[in-house]
Amino acid sequence: MGNFDLLTARGVSRRDFMKLIGAAVAAFGLPELIAPEAANAVEQAIKKPPVIWLEGMNCTGCTESTIATLNPSAAELILDMISIRYHDTIMAASGEQTEEAYQETIKDKFILVVEGSIPAKEDRYCMVGGKPFRKTVIEAAQKAQAVIAIGSCANEGAGIPGACATGAVGVTEILRTEGVKTPLINLPCCPVKPTTLIGTIIYYLTYKDVPPLDESHRPVAFYGTLLHNNCPRRGHFENGEFLTDWNDPAQKGYCLLLKGCKGPKTYTDCAQVWWNDNTNFCINAGSPCAGCAESYFYKKNSPLYSKHEDFKLPGIGQINADTVGKTVGGVAAIGIGVHLAATVASGRLKDHDHKEDM
């Protein structure tokens, strides 16, 4: 059975397959002409590097997010074709058989996916297969072709495990400390968005290289846009309409800035590409952005529903949430919105604008 015959047998039409490839290519800002090349690379992916997927201190949310998509599952399609050889949660084997699968795979060329944070204080806080998880990550990373750290926990140890006494850190810190030079791709969010992981894998299979990354090793295609710019409640922000009472029907759809929204300082494509096969995303569902795409989540963004008194908008500088919120007429907010739009349009909005401690 040929590669595309395999897709057809699984209920995936050529049209749907090309739509998936086209969306991934567009997300990276690549010309449409590259889509056939990308499609060919994915169709031939069964010959590509296998995957070792390690899980540390985590809730398995990133795994659940990746595999819980509609059938036929695009995530399942891509990940199956690149052959996941080791994954604690989804593999049928257990015990010695899992260790054998791991040891056999690290002898070959493979991609390493890491989910969950890593204890830095004591190895005993996270042991997998009788071995310290930290040492397994280091061993696998040294031999991998590329390392993909998925979810907030694996990125800077920024997830909920970071609030514990384990000294949780992310993959970036472990590789830096150990001097591992393997290319690293960080895919934050709590949990990781399936389309982000799929798009990154498609890019790697096509170019055999990591995509353009920002200073935090995140693909610019997915983390290069300020969420505030594309927020569906942006108009209310510019009109000075801010939600103050969750129970007031008149305030439905108002800007959530005063309820802890971190959208004005979070870089992610969540507002453009929604979750669960484009069904919804946090703000559209009535929840303020928690900023989980940034390295300082969860540590600096909690309590999640408490507003940040001051924060910085790129190209504008420091603003005070209450000052903006009290501008009922929206004059000041409109001015901020126009200034921000002009800054983005002129190209003055740079990635380093959001790196400062806010």
N, C-alpha and C positions, 0 to 999 in steps of 0.2 A: 504494500500500500504506500503510495507516494505521500509527501508531506501535506499537500493540500487535501488529498483524499482523506487523510486523517482528520482534518478540520471538518470536512463535509460530513464524515461519519458521526461527528460529535454535534451536528446540528448548526454549524457555523457556516453561513453563506459567504461567498467571496465578497459580496457587497459589504456585509457587516464587518468582515475582516479588514477590508480596505478603509472603512470608516474609522475603525480603531487606529489603524496605522496613520491615517491622515490627521486625526486629532492629536496624536502624539507628536507628529512632525510639526504641526502648526504650533503646538505648545512651546517648542524650542525655537520658534521663529525661523524655521528652515524653509527653503523653497519647496513648492508642491512637487517639483520635478524629482525630489529625493525620495518621495513616497514609494515608488516601485522598488528602489534599492533597499529601503527599510523593510518593505514587505518580504522581499527575497531573503534578507538576513534573518527575519523572524521565522519564515517557513523552513529555513535550513537550520534553525536553532537547535534541533535535536542533536546536531553534531558539535554544538558549542559547549563551553565550560559548564560543568555541573555546579550545583549550589550546596553549600553548607550553611544552614540557618541555625544559629545559636540563640538560646533564650536564657537571659540572666534574671535579674530581679525585675519582674514585670507581672502584668496581669493577663498576658497573652492577648491583650486587646488588639495589637497590630496584626497578629495572625488572624484573629476573628474578623477584623476589618477587611483584610485582604481576601479571605476565602468566602466571606458572606456576601457575594454579589449574585445578581440574577443569572439564571441559566439561559443560554450557555454562558458560563462565566469566563469573561475575558482574562481575569486574573489567573484562573485555573488553567486556561489555555496556554498562556505565556509561560507560567511557572512550570507547568508540566513539561513543556517542550524543552526547557533548559535543564530539566532533570534535577529536582531537589533530592539529593542523596541522603541528607541528614536533617531532621527536624523533630525535636522532642515531642511536639504536640500531634502532628499529623502522620508521622510514620507508623507503620503497622508493627515494626519490630520493637523490642524492648530489651533491657539488660545488656548482655554481652553482644548480642546481634547489632545493637545500635553502635556500640563502641567499634565493632568490626567495620561497620559501614563508614564511620567517621575516619578511622585509620586508613581505610582503602581509598577514600576520596582525597585526602590531603596529599596523596602521592601523585595526583593528577593536577592539571590546571583547573582552577575552580574560582567561583565568586563567593565571597563570604558575606552573609547577611547577619547582622547582630541586632537582636531585639532585647531591650531591657538594660538596666544600668549594671555597673560593676562595683563591688565593695572595695574601697581603698584602704580602710582601716584594718580589717581582718578578713582573710580568705574564707574563714569558716562561715561567714554570713551568706555565702552563696557557693555551694558545692554541687556539681553536676557529674554524675557517674563516678562519684568518689574522688573527683579532682576539683581543685579550685577553679571556678569559672574564669577568673582573671587570667590564669595561666593558659587555659584553653583558648581564650580569645587571642592572646599574644602569639601562641603557637600557630593558630590558623591564619592570623593576619600576616605573619611573616611569610607564609607560603602562598597566600591568595594573590590573584591577579588584580583584584579590587575589593575594597571593603565598603559595604553599604550599611550605615547605621540608621535603623528605622525607628520612628517614634521619639517622643520627648525624653523617655528614660535613657535611651541609648545616645541621645544628643546632649552632651555636657552633664549627664546625670540629672537633667532638669525636671524629670517627672516626679511623681509622688514619692518614690523611694528616696529621693534626695532630701526629704524632710525627716528621714529616719537617722538613727545613730550609726549607720553603716559606713558613712563617708562616701556615699554613692557618687560615682563619676561616670562620665560618658566615654565612648570609644575614643574620641579625640584626645582626651587627657591620657588614657592608657597608652595609645600609640606614641604620643609625644614623649611621655616619660620613658618608654622603652626604646625610643629611637627607631620605631618601625616606619619605613618610608613608603609602604604600599599606598597607592592612591585611595583616598577616603572620600566618600560621598555621604553627607548627612541629609536625611529626609525626616525632619521633625514633624510634629503635630501629634495630638493625643486622642486617637491613635493615628498612624500614618494613613494617608488617603490612598486607596488602591490605584487610582489613576496616576498618582505621582510615582509610585513604585513601578508600575507597568511602563510608563513613559521613560523612566530612567533606564530600565532594562532594555527597552527597544533601542534607545540611543546607543547604549553600550554594545549591543549586538551588531548594530549598523556600522559604527565607527571604530569599534574595538578600543574605545577610550572613554574616559569620564566626560560628562558634558561640562560646559562653562559653569564655574562655581563662583559664589561670592566669598567674602572673607570668613564665613562660618562653614565653608565647604558645602553649601546648599546649592542645588541647581538654580541658576538665575531664572530659568524658564518658569519655575513653580514658586520661587520665593523672591522675585525681583519687583513685585508690585505691592504698594501700600494698600492694605485691605480697605482703608477709609476711602480711597479713590473710587472704588467700585461698589461701595456699600449701598444696598437698596434703600437705606434710610438716610442717605447722604443729603437729600433735598430737605429733610426736616432739620438736619444739622445746620444747613445754610440759612434756614428760616428761623433759627433760634428756638426750635420746638424740641424740648428735651423731656423724656419720661421721668416723672417724679413719683407717680402713684401707679403701681401695677394694676390696681383695681378700677382705674378710671377708663371707661371705654373710649372717651374722647382722645386719649393719649395713645391709642393703639397705633403702632407703626412709628412712634416718635423715636428720635435718636436716643440711644442707650448710654451716652457718655457719662451721665451722672449716676448710672447704675453699674459702673465698673467696666464699661466696654474698653478694650485695649486696641480696638481697630486702628486708631490714629497712630499707633507705633508698632504695628504688626505687619510684616511682609509675607504675604501668602496669596495664592490664587483662589482661596475658598469662596469668594464672592462670585467668581466667574465659573468655576467648576465645582458643583455641589456634590454632596456625599450621597451614598446609596444609589448609585446609578443616576445621579443628577436629580435626586428627589428633594433634597433640602440641605440647609447648612445652619449653623448655630444662630446667627443674627436673624435670619429669615424665620426661624422657629421661635423667636422671641427671647433668645438668650444673648447676653452681651458676649463679645469676643473675649476669650480668656488669654489670648496671646500665646497659645501653645506652640506656635511655629517659631518662637524666639527662644534663644538659649537661656534667658533668665526666668522662663516659666519652669517650675511652679513657684520657685523661691521668692521672686520679687513681685509676682502678680497676685498673690493671695493676701487677704481674702478676695476671692474672685469677683464678688458682687460689690466690693467697696471701690468707690471712684478714686482715681489717682488725682491728687490735688493739682499737681502741675505735670505737664508733659510737653514734649517738643514736636511740632509739626515741621517736616522738612521744608526748608526755604523760608520758614516763618519765624521760628524760634520758640521760646518758652511761652505757653499760655496757661491760664488758670481755669480749671473746669468750672468753678462757681461763677467766675466772671463771664464766661461764655454762656453758661446756663441761665443767668439772670437777664440776659439780653433778649427780652421777650420779643421785641420787634425784629430781631434777627440781623440788625445792621452790622454788628461786629462779626457775627458768624458768617454773614454773606461775604464780608470783606476777607475773612480768613479763607473761605471756600474759593473765592475768585483768585486770591493770591496763590493758593495751593495749585489750582488748575493751571494758572499761568506758569508756575514753576515747573510743573510736570511737562507742559507743552514745550517749554523752552529748552528742555533737556538738562536743566540745572539740578534736578533731583538725582542725587547720587546715592549709592549703596551705603557709603560711610555716614550719611546723614542720620541713620538710625542706630549707629553703633555706640553712641554715647550713653552713659548711664542716665536714665530718665526717671 
